[in-house]
Amino acid sequence: MTKFRKIAKYIPKKSGRRHLLRNLVIVLTGAVVLSLTSCSKDVQLPGGSLGSSPTKWSSLFPATWYNLRAIYTYSADTVYLAGVADSISLDKQWYYMKLTNSKAEASKFRVHLSDDENGWLWLQMRDGHWLSMTYNGYAYRSDFDNKVAWKIIDHKLYTNYNRWKDYPLEAEYFDLFTSDAYYAGVNFGDQYLLTGFQFVPAQ
């Protein structure tokens, strides 16, 4: 399990009913309502964040693979998004995203300009999965073409999935009915916010 430094005012509570319900959702849900399809155009992404203004693609870095790095406000740690396979999951296609301090463990992303353009991106991983979002608000690796687009706005990461488009990515610790980790999702509470997002060249 990834260990983070704790900020005193954000010491986590014991897993209670709320956590039990969320963990049940993680294990038992298996549908992504939004399915985006169409071919993508390969692009390369700058090492910094994408603002709310359109990206100047002429100034892109040459690297092809990137890690997604952020600051976890709960712990003030520098963290990376990483895929995790849950051995307890009923459906092996569901691989949720967690936080890690280790860049070596972080997922590597290939960036594709989405049909929406204007800075919205599809993020593909080395194993062919796409970074996506479940109907219940958890970031996961899609084994099918259920990709959603992502964009860094004001240093926070948003999806264009309509149900969650106004919610920046956060993370919270779960340990019931799932592998213990800090899982990425939305609508956990401001103290769990992920901010300072950057695409950095992968190792």
N, C-alpha and C positions, 0 to 999 in steps of 0.2 A: 504494500500500500504506500502511496506517495505521502510523505510527511511534509507539512507546511508549518512555517512559523505562525503562531497564533497572535492576533491582536486582541488584547484583553476584552474589549467591549463586544467582540464577536465570537467569544468562546461558544462552541456549538452546544445545543441542548441534546439530551439523549434522544435517540430515535423514538418517536411517539406515534400516535395515530396518524398524524399528517404524513410522516415518513413511511409508515406502513402502507398507506394508500398509494403514495407515489411509487413505492417499490413494486406494489402489485401492478400498477399501470405499466411500469417498465417491463415486467415479465410477461404480462398477459396481453398487452396490445400488440397488434401486428399489422396495422394498416396505415399507409400514408395516403391521404386523400388526394393530395395534389401530385400529379404526374406531369412533368415537363418533358417534352420530347422535341427533338430536331437535332440536326448536326451542329457541331460547335466549331468555332474558329480558334486555332491555337494562338495564344498571345503570351507574352512574357511580362512579368509584373515588376514594378519597382520595389526596392527593398523597404520603403516606408509605407505609410498607410494611404488608403484612398480617401480623399475628402469627399464632401458633398458636391463638389464641382466636377464636371466631366474630366476623365483621365486624359492626359496628354500621352498617347501611346508611343510617340516618337522618342520619349525620354526613358523608355523602359530598360531595366537591367537585363543583361544577357543570360543570366542563369535560368534554367528550365524548372527546377524543383525547389519548392519553398516549404519552410515550416511556418506555422501560425503561432506567433508569440504574443503574450499579453501580460498584464499585471492583474493578479487576483486581489481585489480590494479587501477580501476577508483576511488575507494573510500578508499582503504587501509583497508577495513573492513574484518573481518572474516565472511564468509557466508557459507550457506549450500544449496544444491540442494533440491528443493521441487516441487512436482507436483501441478498444478493449473488447475481446471476445468473452462473453459471459457464458461459462460452462453450464449454468443452471437454466439458461434461456430455453424456452420450449421450441423456438424456431432459430436455427443456426444462422439465418440470414441477418439477424438483428445484432449488429455490432455497435454499441454505443460509444460516445466520445467522452474521454476523461481528461483530467489535467495531469501533467507531469512536470517535474523540475528538470528532467533530463532531455536535452536536445537530441541525444542519441535515440531515445525512445519515441520521440515525437513523430507524428505522421508527416509524410512528405506529400506535397500537393503540386499537381500540374494545373495551370490556370487556363481556363477557356472563357473567352468573351461570350456572354449569353446573348440570346436574341434580343433581350431588352436593351442591350448596350448601356450607354450612360454609366459605365463603371460597375454594372452588375456582372458577377462572375460565377461560373460553375467551377467547382474545385474537385478534381479527380485525384485519387491516391494511387500509389505505385501498384497496388494489387487490383486495380480496376474499379474499386468502389468509388462512390461519389459522396461528398459531404451533403447530408440531407437533414430534414427535420420531420419528426413524427407529428401526427395529429395532436398528440398530447404535449408537445413542446420539448422534446428531447432531441439533441443533435446526435446523429448516428451515421454509420456508413451504409449506404444503400447498395445492395447486391444487384439491383435491377435499375431501370432507367427512371428512378424516382428522384432525380436530382432537383434541388432548388437552387436559386442563385443567391449569392452573398455579396455584401458590400460593407466596407469600413466607412462609417460616418461618424465624425467627431470622436474618433479613436475607439469606437465601439462597433461590434460586428452585428449586422442585421441580416435577416433573410427576406426574400421577397414573397415567401409563403404568406398568403393573405391573412390567415388566422393569427399569425405571430409577427407580422411585418413591423409593428410598433414596439416590439420588445427586443432590447439588446441581449446578446448572449451572456449568460451567467453560469454559475456552477455551484453545486451543493453536494455534501457528503451523504452517501447512502451505503448501508451495509446489510439490509434485510432483503432476503430473496434475490440477492444479486452479489457479484463480486464487490468487495468494499473499495470504494474509490470516490473521488470528487468528480461527479458527472456533470457534463455541460448540457444546459437547457435554458429555458426562459421562465420568467415569472416566479422566481424564488424569493425575491426581496433585494432591495438596493445593496445590502451589505455583501451580497454574493456576486456583485457585478464584475465582469471582466472588461478591462479598459486598457488603453495604450496598445491596441492591436497593431501588429506589424507583420508583413510578410518578410521573412529573412531567408537568404539562401540556405538550403539544406546542406548538411555535411556530405 
